[in-house]
Amino acid sequence: MKIDPNDFPTPDTWFRFHVSYGETDQSGVVYHANYLHWFERARSQFMRERGLPYSEVEARGIVMPIRQAYCRYLHPARYDQEVYVRCGVSKLGHASLIIVYQVWGPPEKSTLMAVGETELAVTNAEGRPVRLPDWLKKPFER
């Protein structure tokens, strides 16, 4: 996991938001599964910022299902806290890619709250693995 903020892949994206009441559980902290949704939102922003929204990827016949997801919780996030999810590609494989995440919170992006990783397969519309196309690699390259 990419815990060291100085050892994070570039290019990267920072996705900023405030925790909503509906994302918390009875104990007042963010329900654990919401972190995976945050990862997805950061990943979507990452691609959009590079001129390649996921809708365009699908229109070109490529689907990228999650093959594996991991999240290590370090500090709880709470209602109405300002949270930042940092996202970057750590590995481009033959027919997959690995994206890493850091979740930062108050005060002012100084508390590392969680780290995570998702491995995405690259498939055609029928779900068969395909080689990662060059047009899809380009936005992720350093």
Buried (B, 14 or more C-beta within 10 A) or exposed (E): BBEEEEEBBEBBBBBEBEBEEEBBEEEEBBBEEBBBEBBBBBBBBBBBBEEBBBEEBEEEEBBBEBBEBBBEBEBBBBBEBBBBBBBBBBEBEEEBBBBBBBBBBBEEBEBBBBBBBBBBBBBEEEEEEBEBEEEBBEBBEE
